[in-house]
Every structure is written in C-alpha cells, then in structure tokens.
Amino acid sequence: MARGRRTKAAPCTRNGENRLKRRNLKTEFQGKLSHTSPNGKITSYFEGGEKEAELSLLRLSPRKHASTASILQQTNGFITTSPHRIEIKTEALPEEKLERAQTNVDKPPLVECKTGKLTDYFPVRRSERKTKKTVLEERQKNIEEAVLSKREDGLEVHMFPGKGRGIVAKRNFLRGDFVVEYAGELISLEEAKIREAIYSQDQNTGCYMYYFMYKNTQFCVDATIESSRLGRLVNHSRNGNLVTKTIYVGGKPRLVLIAKEDIKVGDELTYDYGDRSKESLKYHPWLAL
C-alpha cells in the first residue's frame, strides 16, 4: 500500500439529491391544527404574563402549599390530575409532638428519695453488753470488797483420811469467782526463814507458810497460828481447782484464791502450793502429789 496525502472524497451525487428534496418539502403551515403540534413552542399557546405567573407558581416548593395537584390544575387542562391522589398532612408532626408533651404531663412528678434513719422505725435500745475492761474492773472491785469484809461464805470444813482437814464447796462457783483469802501474817523473807527453822523442830506443826513475789520483792504469809480463817485449811494438789492471785488492798499485798474452773457443790477446794524443793519434799512428801 502506497503512502501519500489523503484527498477529500467527492460527495455522492445520489445522497446530495435526496437532501435537496427533503429541504424543499419543508414548508410553513399557515392553518390551525385540531391537535397540538409536537414541534410547537410553548409561547405560541400562552401569553407572556400568564407564562411568567404560572412559572412562578411552579417554582414554589410544594411543602408550602396544601398539595402539588392543586397547582397543576391551574394550567388550563394541559396536565390532568392523576386518579392516585397524594396528600401530605402538614399537621401530623405537630400533633405527635403534642401527644408526647401530654404524656409527659400525665406522669406524676418525681419525688426525692431521702434515706431514713433506722431509729425512725425502731426505738433505740441501749446495749447491756459490757466491755472486757469493765468486767475486769468490776471483778477487781468485788475481790477487794470481799477481802476487806473477810467474806468466806459457801465453804465448809471436812475431814479427809490421810490428809486431815480440808475445805468443801457448799455452793457453785464460776470460773474467775473469788473463793477465799489466804489470810495470815505478812512477813519478810528473812523473818520467814527464821520462823521456818523453828517450826521444823516441832513435828506437830504443819506447813502454813506461803512465799510469793510482789513488785520484785519476796514476801511470805505465815498462817501457822490457829485461827478461824478457812483459807489456811485448803489442801494442796498439783491439779487443783483454785489459783492464787496477788492484790494490793488495805495498804499491803494480799493472797486470794480464785476459781480456776467451774466448781460444783461438794467438790473439795485445792490449789498447787508450788514448793518443789528437796528440803520441802523431805519433810512434806505430799507436795509431790
């Protein structure tokens, strides 16, 4: 294929003749048709003022009027209304808002909830429970009063084979109760050693000397001399039901016997003398029992 400059092709004579014939066939129609021409202009059917008024109506938003169909009916019948009518209820939204507002009004007003006190519904009851400190103070006061008054109620002297005299409970004692005082003469350690040497020479003299420590000083209660006090007759036992306690009453230290456990009527009262020395066991072998 040879390359070269293209030349403009000559038009076909047959096509050109057809175009001329078509142009010649177009003529203006001077009469009136019974129907609207599809190629007619809208200005040939409406005057200028009416056209501008109708266009201004059509440009308005349908939301500001009752319905769109009412506007279309004003166009001289060129646009017919549809059998399907669409209506927009402009008052629907305000009614819904009104209903919501009424429901809120019908609700009862909120009442502030205040927390009530328990004493508003139940009377105040004072607790009768005592603290441990109060109980100990009352017990200490009771012991001091019993010592000063020489109280020895609920005790009785009994004879026991192999041991001699002893004390038996005539009433029940609870743990921690005051039972009796080990009453005697309070002497120093030096005086106690002198008296003990004298007492050891008499085989008929029993052991009624109790050594104890009070504020880093050793004392002795000598109850050897016969008296009406019952505390000196309480026998020894390593598993006794009484325990000794030192208290300061009347300007001097004293020895009292406290119930180590609950004691019933008829039980013998005993406590541990605590002397385990060889010399004491030699003369008083029952201390090991």
Beta strands, then each sheet from edge to edge (+ up, - down):
strand 1: 155-160
strand 2: 164-169
strand 3: 178-181
strand 4: 185-188
strand 5: 209-214
strand 6: 217-222
strand 7: 235-236
strand 8: 242-249
strand 9: 252-259
strand 10: 268-271
sheet 1: 1+ 2- 10+ 7+
sheet 2: 3+ 9- 8+
sheet 3: 4+ 6- 5+
end
